[in-house]
Amino acid sequence: MKVDRISVESSNLASVGYDEDSSIMEVEFNDGSVYQYYSVPSYVFDELLTASSKGKYFHKNVKEARYQYQRV
């Protein structure tokens, strides 16, 4: 599944996107790798977009939350 992403200002993340129907959040890192995270609530994506530090928010609320993920 292809998820449309938007660029973000972050030292860690290049772009992020979210598919409402499938609850998939897609993250592109600055090294070019892309991962999809599954069953992510929409509020997590919304909060990520408005976080002052997107990398810190991602680490605490996505990575440490242990959502299932896959490199794409």
ROVODREN-106474 format. One line per 3 residues: their letters; for each residue x, y, z of N, C-alpha, C. Coordinates in Angstrom, 2 decimals. Atoms other than C-alpha are relative to their C-alpha. Layout:
N
a = X/Y/Z/X/Y/Z/X/Y/Z | ...
//
This chain:
72
mkv = 0.84/-1.18/0.00/0.00/0.00/0.00/0.88/1.24/0.00 | -0.73/-1.27/0.09/1.29/3.45/-0.95/-0.74/1.05/0.84 | 0.56/-1.05/-0.85/0.74/6.20/1.62/0.63/1.33/-0.42
dri = -0.52/-1.32/0.33/1.07/9.86/0.62/0.66/0.60/1.23 | -0.75/-0.58/-1.12/3.70/11.55/2.79/0.21/1.49/-0.22 | -0.35/-1.41/0.06/4.45/15.16/3.60/1.34/0.19/0.69
sve = -1.32/-0.29/-0.58/7.90/16.55/4.33/-0.16/0.65/1.37 | -0.01/-0.62/-1.33/8.67/17.47/7.93/1.41/0.48/0.30 | -1.29/-0.48/-0.45/11.45/19.42/9.56/0.42/-0.78/1.22
ssn = -0.47/0.85/-1.09/13.38/16.99/11.69/1.41/-0.46/-0.34 | -1.34/0.52/0.24/16.95/15.84/12.14/-0.02/-1.51/-0.21 | 0.12/1.45/0.07/15.66/12.25/12.09/-0.97/-0.45/-1.10
las = 1.06/0.40/0.92/12.51/12.12/9.91/-0.03/0.93/-1.21 | 0.09/-0.79/1.22/12.21/13.25/6.28/-1.44/0.30/-0.38 | 1.41/-0.19/0.34/8.49/12.72/5.67/-0.84/-1.03/0.73
vgy = 0.94/0.90/-0.67/5.43/11.13/7.25/-1.34/0.06/-0.71 | 1.33/0.05/0.59/2.02/10.05/6.04/-0.88/-0.94/0.78 | 0.95/0.83/-0.75/-1.11/8.40/7.33/-1.15/-0.37/-0.91
ded = 1.18/0.47/0.73/-3.85/6.29/5.73/-1.09/-0.28/1.02 | 1.10/0.08/-0.97/-7.08/6.76/7.69/-0.73/-1.35/-0.06 | 0.78/1.24/0.15/-8.80/3.65/6.28/0.69/-1.21/0.62
ssi = -0.73/1.18/-0.49/-6.05/1.21/7.26/0.75/0.25/1.31 | -0.75/-0.39/-1.21/-4.53/3.11/10.25/1.49/-0.30/-0.13 | -1.43/0.20/0.26/-1.10/2.79/8.64/0.68/1.37/-0.03
mev = -0.83/-1.18/0.05/1.48/5.47/9.33/1.30/-0.37/-0.69 | -1.23/0.26/0.74/4.38/5.63/6.90/1.01/1.08/0.33 | -1.05/-0.92/-0.41/7.67/7.21/7.92/1.22/-0.20/-0.88
efn = -1.27/0.03/0.73/10.65/8.08/5.75/1.04/0.68/0.87 | -1.08/-0.55/-0.81/13.86/8.61/7.67/0.99/0.73/-0.89 | -0.96/-0.80/0.77/16.63/10.95/6.60/1.02/-0.85/-0.74
dgs = -0.92/0.89/0.72/18.75/7.96/5.53/-0.67/-0.62/-1.24 | 0.72/0.50/1.17/16.09/7.18/2.89/-0.84/-1.24/0.25 | 0.80/1.19/-0.30/14.60/4.12/4.59/-1.44/0.40/0.30
vyq = 1.42/-0.25/-0.19/10.80/3.90/4.70/-0.61/-1.18/0.74 | 0.67/1.02/-0.80/8.74/2.01/7.28/-1.48/0.31/0.10 | 1.42/-0.14/-0.28/5.04/1.40/7.73/-0.28/-0.56/1.38
yys = 0.40/0.39/-1.36/3.60/1.20/11.25/-1.50/-0.24/-0.02 | 1.38/0.47/0.13/0.30/-0.63/11.69/-0.82/0.27/1.25 | 0.98/-0.22/-1.08/-2.81/0.08/13.81/0.34/1.21/0.85
vps = -0.34/-1.24/-0.69/-1.61/3.57/14.70/-1.24/0.89/0.02 | 1.16/-0.90/-0.06/-4.44/5.81/15.97/0.30/1.32/-0.70 | -0.20/-1.24/0.75/-4.95/8.97/13.92/0.53/1.13/0.88
yvf = -0.48/-1.09/-0.86/-4.30/11.19/16.95/1.53/-0.04/0.16 | -1.46/0.10/-0.11/-0.71/9.87/17.12/0.64/0.71/-1.20 | -0.51/-0.68/1.19/-0.12/11.05/13.55/-0.19/1.51/0.13
del = 0.29/-1.44/-0.16/-1.79/14.42/14.27/0.96/0.64/0.99 | -0.90/-0.54/-1.01/0.31/14.93/17.39/1.44/0.02/-0.49 | -1.35/0.01/0.58/3.48/13.95/15.52/0.21/1.24/-0.87
lta = -0.13/-1.16/0.90/2.82/16.67/12.94/0.17/1.30/0.76 | -0.05/-1.26/-0.75/2.46/19.35/15.64/1.06/-0.01/1.09 | -1.01/0.08/-1.06/5.24/18.15/17.95/1.17/0.93/-0.30
ssk = -1.15/-0.89/0.20/8.09/20.59/18.51/1.23/-0.80/-0.41 | -1.07/0.90/0.43/10.53/17.66/18.19/-0.66/-1.27/-0.54 | 0.67/1.15/0.61/9.15/15.16/15.73/0.75/-1.30/0.28
gky = -0.79/1.19/-0.30/12.02/12.73/16.33/-0.24/-0.52/1.40 | 0.27/0.41/-1.39/11.48/12.69/20.09/-1.41/-0.55/0.15 | 1.38/0.48/-0.07/7.72/12.33/19.69/-0.11/-1.38/-0.62
fhk = 0.04/1.29/0.67/8.18/9.49/17.22/0.60/-1.10/0.89 | -0.67/1.01/-0.82/10.61/7.65/19.50/-0.86/-0.40/1.20 | 0.76/0.28/-1.23/8.44/7.96/22.62/-1.38/-0.61/-0.30
nvk = 1.40/0.36/0.19/4.97/7.48/21.09/-0.25/-1.01/-1.12 | 0.17/1.01/1.05/5.56/5.17/18.14/0.97/-1.15/0.23 | -1.01/1.05/-0.17/8.84/3.28/18.58/-0.17/-0.73/1.34
ear = 0.13/0.62/-1.32/8.46/2.69/22.32/-1.38/-0.61/0.23 | 1.34/0.59/-0.12/4.73/1.91/21.87/-0.06/-1.37/-0.67 | -0.14/1.33/0.61/5.87/-1.12/19.86/-1.11/-0.38/-0.97
yqy = 0.91/0.35/1.09/3.47/-0.89/16.95/0.71/-0.97/-0.94 | -0.59/0.88/1.00/4.00/-3.65/14.43/0.43/0.87/-1.18 | -0.50/-0.80/1.11/6.02/-2.34/11.50/0.71/-0.89/-1.00
qrv = -0.69/0.71/1.07/7.66/-3.33/8.26/0.72/1.03/-0.86 | -0.72/-0.87/0.93/10.31/-1.76/6.06/-0.59/-0.21/-1.39 | 0.59/0.11/1.35/8.93/-1.00/2.60/0.95/0.54/-1.05
//
